[in-house]
């Protein structure tokens, strides 16, 4: 699936099940087949962590088709004491850390599918 934020396109893998959500970017790197991971969730507050991730990520919370919250450049964590990155929304997008600042992606930007 391709999503667009401003003039930026991302090829995303869509995660819909709880096991896909739990696995997320653990032990994965982005490659030519995808540069984002989109989690479809029930509306509400959700918390993500960086356990066993390989690269830093920007975690974007989307509500009603707009960016509601961004956690920038979240560091990977290799222990069970990883911090949580929480926000409200019905979709969460993970992209390479630093991308939001580099591409000027900010709160209230619209997501186009």
N, C-alpha and C positions, 0 to 999 in steps of 0.2 A: 504494500500500500504506500502511496505517496501522500505526504502532507506538506502543506505550505504555510510558512510563517513569514509574513512580509514578502520579500522577494526570494526567500530561501526555501529550497525543497529538500525534504528528508525522505529517504526510502526506509520505512520502518517495518519491523517485525511486530505483529500484533499478538499480545498475550491476553488470553481470555479466561483461562482456568486458574484455580488457586495454586496448582502445582507449577504452572508456567510463571505465575506471579512470584512465587517463593524462589524459584530458580533465577529468574531475571537475568542479569548480566554476570552472574557468578561464573568465573573461569572463562569468560568470553571477551573477545575484542571485536570492534566493528571492522568490517571489511568491505569489499566492493559490492556485496549483496545487500548490505543494510548499514545505515549510519544513525539509526535510532531504534528505540524499543518503546512501543506504545502499549500501555496497560489499560484495559477497559475494566472499570470498576463500578460498583454501585455508588451513587452520590453519597458523600460524607467525608469525614476526616480519615486520612490514610497516612501511615508511616512506612517509610522505606529505609533500609540500611544498606551498607556497602560491604557486607560480609563476603569475603572471597572474590571480590571484584578485582580486576587487573588494572584498570585505568580509572582516573577521576571522572566523575560524571556531573553534568548539570541535570537536576531533577526538576521538572516543570509540571506543576499541578494545573489542570485545565478544568474549568467549570463553565457550562453554557457556551462552549466554543471559544472561550477567551482564556488567556493565561491569568491565573488567579494568584499563583505563588511560584517563586523560583528559588531553589537552593543552588548556589553557584559552586562549581569545582569541588564537589564532595570527594574527599579522599577515600581510597580503598581501605579496607580493614581486614585483618587476618585473624582476629580473635572473636570470642563470643560477646565481648563488651563493646561492640560497635555502637556508635551513636545513631539516633533515629532522625530522619528528615521528614517532617510531617507537613501536611497541608490539606486543604479541602478541594474536592473536585470529583469528577466522574471519569476522568482520564488522567494518566500520568505519562509523561514523555521523558525518557532518559536519552541524552545525547552526550557526546564527548565533552568533558569538562572544559570550561572556558569558551565554549561556542556561543553562549548567549551574549556574553560581553563583547566578543569579537564581532558578532553579527548584529549587535544592538537589538537583540530580542529582549522584550521587557514586559512588565505587567500590562494587562489589558490588550495586548496584541491578539489578533484573531487567528484561529487555526482553521485552515481550509483543507478539506479532504478531497 
